[in-house]
Amino acid sequence: MIRTLLLVGTGGFIGSVMRYLVQITVEKGLTSTFPLGTMIANITGSFIIGIVFALAEKGNLMNAEWRMFLAVGFCGGFTTFSSFAYNNFTMLKTGTFGQFFWNVGGSLFLGILAVYLGVILVRAVF
C-alpha cells in the first residue's frame, strides 16, 4: 500500500508541475482571459489516460503499478477539473458566456475525443 501511495503521489507531483508548465507556456503571450492552458491540459490528459487504459487492456503491456502512476497520479495531477470548474464559474459571473460555452463544450467534447483517439492509437500500434 505504501508503494502504491508513493507511485500515485510521485505521478501527481510530476503531473501538477507539468500542468503548471503547460499553463504558463500556453498563456504567456495571450491577452485573453480564456483558460486555454487548462483546456489543453485537460484534453492532453484525456488523450494520455486513453493510451494508458488501452495499454492496460492489452494485459502484458502495462502492469498495475504503471497504471496507478500514470492514470491516477500523473493524469490526476495534470488534468484540472477544479480549475476547470472555477474558470467556468468566473466566466458565468463576468458574463463571458461565449467563452463559457466554448470552454465547457470544447473541453468535454475534445476530452472525450482525445480518450477515444488514445485508445485507437494503441489499438493500431499494438
Backbone as JSON, one array per atom type, in Angstrom:
{
  "sequence": "MIRTLLLVGTGGFIGSVMRYLVQITVEKGLTSTFPLGTMIANITGSFIIGIVFALAEKGNLMNAEWRMFLAVGFCGGFTTFSSFAYNNFTMLKTGTFGQFFWNVGGSLFLGILAVYLGVILVRAVF",
  "N": [[0.83, -1.2, 0.0], [1.93, 1.27, 0.78], [3.83, 1.58, -1.21], [2.19, 1.92, -3.47], [0.92, 4.33, -2.77], [3.13, 6.03, -2.83], [3.81, 5.85, -5.54], [1.5, 6.93, -6.77], [1.51, 9.48, -5.58], [3.99, 10.52, -6.47], [3.56, 10.49, -9.23], [1.41, 12.29, -9.3], [2.66, 14.63, -8.39], [4.51, 15.11, -10.49], [2.69, 15.37, -12.61], [1.24, 17.64, -11.79], [3.22, 19.64, -11.82], [3.84, 19.58, -14.53], [1.37, 20.42, -15.57], [1.29, 23.07, -14.64], [3.5, 24.09, -16.05], [2.59, 23.79, -18.69], [0.38, 25.53, -18.63], [1.6, 28.1, -18.07], [3.25, 28.3, -20.28], [1.52, 28.14, -22.53], [-0.27, 30.26, -22.04], [1.31, 32.46, -21.89], [1.8, 34.61, -23.82], [-0.76, 35.44, -24.31], [-3.5, 37.67, -24.51], [-6.07, 37.36, -23.84], [-8.5, 36.33, -21.38], [-9.29, 33.77, -21.46], [-9.1, 30.43, -20.39], [-7.0, 28.8, -21.81], [-4.71, 27.23, -21.38], [-5.5, 25.5, -19.3], [-7.55, 24.12, -20.61], [-6.11, 22.83, -22.68], [-4.42, 21.22, -21.12], [-6.35, 19.53, -19.94], [-7.42, 18.21, -22.21], [-5.12, 17.01, -23.3], [-4.38, 15.39, -21.11], [-6.59, 13.71, -21.11], [-6.19, 12.34, -23.51], [-3.79, 11.01, -22.87], [-4.66, 9.37, -20.74], [-6.41, 7.76, -22.12], [-4.62, 6.32, -23.72], [-3.16, 5.02, -21.68], [-5.12, 3.35, -20.41], [-5.91, 1.8, -22.59], [-3.52, 0.48, -23.18], [-3.29, -0.95, -20.79], [-5.44, -2.68, -21.06], [-4.45, -4.48, -22.88], [-3.09, -6.28, -21.42], [-0.3, -7.46, -21.06], [1.27, -5.25, -21.53], [1.37, -3.17, -19.74], [1.82, -2.89, -16.33], [-0.02, -3.01, -13.17], [1.09, -1.16, -11.38], [2.33, 0.82, -13.01], [0.05, 1.74, -14.28], [-1.34, 2.88, -12.11], [0.51, 4.89, -11.39], [0.56, 6.47, -13.77], [-2.21, 6.9, -14.63], [-3.83, 7.48, -12.3], [-2.06, 9.0, -10.69], [-0.22, 10.78, -12.4], [-2.04, 11.73, -14.49], [-4.14, 12.51, -12.87], [-2.96, 14.61, -11.44], [-2.24, 16.23, -13.56], [-4.51, 16.88, -15.13], [-7.26, 19.11, -14.68], [-9.78, 19.47, -13.12], [-10.91, 20.93, -10.96], [-9.84, 23.48, -11.35], [-10.92, 23.92, -13.86], [-13.68, 23.98, -13.22], [-13.74, 26.28, -11.56], [-12.8, 28.25, -13.35], [-14.92, 28.24, -15.18], [-17.03, 29.05, -13.55], [-16.18, 31.65, -12.99], [-16.3, 32.77, -15.57], [-19.07, 32.67, -16.01], [-19.89, 34.37, -13.96], [-18.79, 36.8, -14.77], [-20.09, 37.21, -17.09], [-19.15, 36.34, -19.57], [-20.27, 34.59, -21.68], [-19.95, 33.32, -24.16], [-17.26, 32.44, -24.1], [-17.52, 30.75, -21.92], [-19.29, 28.69, -22.91], [-17.72, 27.72, -25.01], [-15.49, 26.77, -23.6], [-16.61, 24.8, -21.84], [-18.0, 23.09, -23.67], [-15.95, 22.56, -25.56], [-13.89, 21.46, -23.95], [-15.17, 19.18, -22.85], [-16.16, 17.72, -25.15], [-13.81, 17.56, -26.79], [-12.09, 16.41, -24.93], [-13.27, 13.86, -24.49], [-13.1, 12.91, -27.1], [-10.3, 12.88, -27.3], [-9.61, 10.83, -25.47], [-10.73, 8.66, -26.85], [-9.18, 8.76, -29.24], [-6.67, 8.19, -28.16], [-7.07, 5.52, -27.35], [-7.6, 4.36, -29.87], [-5.14, 4.83, -31.13], [-3.39, 3.17, -29.63], [-4.54, 0.66, -30.16], [-4.05, 0.52, -32.91], [-1.28, 0.43, -33.04], [-0.45, -1.66, -31.36]],
  "CA": [[0.0, 0.0, 0.0], [2.83, 2.43, 0.82], [4.43, 1.69, -2.55], [1.16, 2.49, -4.35], [0.77, 5.74, -2.41], [4.3, 6.75, -3.33], [3.69, 5.91, -7.0], [0.44, 7.9, -7.09], [1.98, 10.8, -5.15], [5.05, 10.96, -7.38], [2.9, 10.8, -10.5], [0.65, 13.52, -9.1], [3.63, 15.74, -8.33], [5.01, 15.36, -11.85], [1.57, 15.87, -13.4], [0.93, 19.02, -11.37], [4.29, 20.51, -12.33], [3.66, 19.65, -15.98], [0.2, 21.26, -15.84], [1.71, 24.45, -14.43], [4.37, 24.48, -17.17], [1.73, 23.93, -19.87], [-0.41, 26.75, -18.47], [2.38, 29.33, -18.25], [3.77, 28.33, -21.65], [0.43, 28.42, -23.46], [-0.93, 31.53, -21.76], [2.34, 33.5, -21.73], [1.62, 35.78, -24.67], [-2.17, 35.69, -24.58], [-4.13, 38.82, -23.85], [-7.39, 36.91, -23.44], [-8.61, 35.67, -20.08], [-9.75, 32.4, -21.69], [-8.15, 29.48, -19.77], [-6.56, 27.87, -22.84], [-3.76, 26.28, -20.8], [-6.28, 24.49, -18.58], [-8.24, 23.32, -21.61], [-5.11, 21.98, -23.33], [-4.01, 20.2, -20.14], [-7.44, 18.56, -19.81], [-7.52, 17.42, -23.44], [-3.92, 16.18, -23.37], [-4.5, 14.38, -20.07], [-7.6, 12.75, -21.57], [-5.51, 11.52, -24.51], [-2.84, 10.15, -22.16], [-5.37, 8.35, -19.98], [-6.9, 6.81, -23.12], [-3.49, 5.46, -24.05], [-2.84, 4.19, -20.51], [-6.1, 2.29, -20.21], [-5.86, 0.89, -23.74], [-2.34, -0.38, -22.96], [-3.61, -1.84, -19.67], [-6.35, -3.71, -21.58], [-3.67, -5.46, -23.63], [-2.64, -7.28, -20.46], [1.12, -7.57, -20.75], [2.0, -4.05, -21.92], [1.48, -2.23, -18.63], [1.38, -3.5, -15.07], [-0.9, -2.2, -12.33], [1.83, -0.04, -10.78], [2.46, 1.88, -14.01], [-1.29, 2.29, -14.47], [-1.61, 3.77, -10.98], [1.4, 6.04, -11.52], [0.19, 7.32, -14.9], [-3.63, 7.28, -14.7], [-4.3, 8.12, -11.06], [-1.09, 10.01, -10.27], [0.13, 11.81, -13.38], [-3.22, 12.35, -15.11], [-4.89, 13.18, -11.8], [-2.3, 15.89, -11.17], [-2.11, 17.02, -14.79], [-5.8, 17.42, -15.52], [-7.55, 20.2, -13.74], [-11.21, 19.69, -13.04], [-11.26, 22.0, -10.03], [-9.53, 24.73, -12.05], [-11.93, 24.0, -14.92], [-14.93, 24.42, -12.6], [-13.58, 27.66, -11.12], [-12.74, 29.1, -14.54], [-16.27, 28.35, -15.73], [-17.78, 29.88, -12.61], [-15.74, 33.03, -13.22], [-16.86, 33.23, -16.85], [-20.5, 32.93, -15.79], [-20.02, 35.55, -13.08], [-18.43, 38.01, -15.51], [-20.95, 37.34, -18.25], [-18.49, 35.95, -20.82], [-20.98, 33.34, -21.96], [-19.35, 32.66, -25.32], [-16.09, 31.71, -23.61], [-18.02, 29.68, -21.05], [-19.78, 27.58, -23.72], [-16.59, 27.15, -25.74], [-14.66, 26.02, -22.65], [-17.32, 23.6, -21.4], [-18.21, 22.2, -24.82], [-14.66, 22.15, -26.12], [-13.19, 20.57, -23.02], [-15.86, 17.9, -22.73], [-16.15, 17.02, -26.42], [-12.44, 17.26, -27.2], [-11.53, 15.48, -23.95], [-13.77, 12.52, -24.79], [-12.47, 12.55, -28.37], [-8.9, 12.57, -27.05], [-9.57, 9.48, -24.9], [-11.01, 7.75, -27.96], [-8.02, 8.73, -30.12], [-5.61, 7.45, -27.44], [-7.4, 4.09, -27.45], [-7.42, 3.98, -31.27], [-3.69, 4.82, -31.38], [-2.81, 1.95, -29.05], [-5.04, -0.49, -30.93], [-3.4, 0.5, -34.21], [0.15, 0.14, -32.89], [-0.24, -2.94, -30.69]],
  "C": [[0.86, 1.26, 0.0], [3.45, 2.66, -0.55], [3.44, 2.35, -3.52], [0.96, 3.97, -4.05], [1.93, 6.57, -2.92], [4.26, 6.89, -4.85], [2.66, 6.97, -7.42], [0.9, 9.32, -6.74], [3.06, 11.36, -6.06], [4.47, 11.33, -8.74], [2.12, 12.09, -10.41], [1.53, 14.75, -9.05], [4.1, 16.12, -9.73], [3.9, 15.93, -12.72], [1.22, 17.31, -13.07], [1.96, 20.01, -11.89], [4.14, 20.67, -13.84], [2.46, 20.53, -16.34], [0.58, 22.74, -15.7], [2.57, 24.94, -15.6], [3.57, 24.66, -18.46], [0.97, 25.25, -19.78], [0.42, 28.01, -18.7], [2.94, 29.43, -19.66], [2.69, 28.74, -22.63], [-0.12, 29.83, -23.27], [0.03, 32.72, -21.66], [2.05, 34.75, -22.55], [0.17, 36.13, -24.95], [-2.67, 36.92, -23.84], [-5.53, 38.46, -23.35], [-7.36, 36.3, -22.05], [-9.09, 34.23, -20.22], [-8.69, 31.42, -21.17], [-7.68, 28.4, -20.75], [-5.59, 26.83, -22.3], [-4.46, 25.16, -20.06], [-6.97, 23.56, -19.57], [-7.27, 22.36, -22.29], [-4.64, 20.88, -22.38], [-5.09, 19.13, -20.0], [-7.54, 17.65, -21.03], [-6.31, 16.49, -23.56], [-3.96, 15.06, -22.33], [-5.52, 13.31, -20.44], [-6.99, 11.81, -22.61], [-4.56, 10.53, -23.84], [-3.57, 9.04, -21.42], [-6.02, 7.32, -20.92], [-5.82, 5.83, -23.51], [-3.19, 4.5, -22.9], [-3.83, 3.05, -20.36], [-6.17, 1.32, -21.38], [-4.66, -0.05, -23.62], [-2.61, -1.38, -21.84], [-4.53, -2.97, -20.12], [-5.61, -4.81, -22.32], [-3.05, -6.52, -22.72], [-1.17, -7.23, -20.11], [1.92, -6.32, -21.1], [2.18, -3.04, -20.79], [0.98, -2.91, -17.36], [0.56, -2.51, -14.25], [-0.18, -0.99, -11.72], [2.0, 1.11, -11.76], [1.11, 2.54, -14.26], [-1.64, 3.27, -13.34], [-0.78, 5.05, -11.07], [0.9, 7.01, -12.59], [-1.26, 7.82, -14.84], [-4.07, 8.04, -13.46], [-3.36, 9.26, -10.67], [-0.89, 11.12, -11.29], [-1.1, 12.5, -13.95], [-4.08, 13.06, -14.08], [-4.29, 14.53, -11.44], [-2.3, 16.81, -12.37], [-3.43, 17.63, -15.22], [-6.35, 18.26, -14.37], [-9.03, 20.46, -13.57], [-11.58, 20.82, -12.08], [-10.95, 23.37, -10.65], [-10.55, 24.97, -13.16], [-13.25, 24.53, -14.35], [-14.85, 25.89, -12.16], [-13.54, 28.62, -12.31], [-14.13, 29.3, -15.14], [-17.17, 29.21, -14.84], [-17.45, 31.36, -12.84], [-16.3, 33.59, -14.52], [-18.36, 33.51, -16.73], [-20.71, 34.2, -14.99], [-19.74, 36.84, -13.84], [-19.22, 38.18, -16.8], [-20.28, 37.02, -19.58], [-19.02, 34.58, -21.24], [-20.43, 32.6, -23.17], [-18.14, 31.85, -24.91], [-16.51, 30.54, -22.74], [-18.45, 28.47, -21.89], [-18.67, 26.92, -24.52], [-15.74, 26.29, -24.8], [-15.34, 24.73, -22.21], [-17.46, 22.62, -22.56], [-16.92, 21.67, -25.4], [-13.94, 21.17, -25.23], [-13.85, 19.2, -22.94], [-15.78, 17.11, -24.03], [-14.74, 16.61, -26.82], [-11.74, 16.32, -26.22], [-11.97, 14.05, -24.22], [-13.18, 12.03, -26.12], [-11.01, 12.16, -28.17], [-8.73, 11.2, -26.4], [-9.75, 8.45, -26.01], [-9.79, 7.63, -28.88], [-6.83, 8.02, -29.47], [-5.83, 5.96, -27.53], [-7.15, 3.59, -28.87], [-5.92, 3.88, -31.62], [-3.06, 3.53, -30.87], [-3.28, 0.73, -29.82], [-4.38, -0.61, -32.29], [-1.94, 0.07, -34.12], [0.38, -1.25, -32.3], [-1.28, -3.9, -31.16]]
}
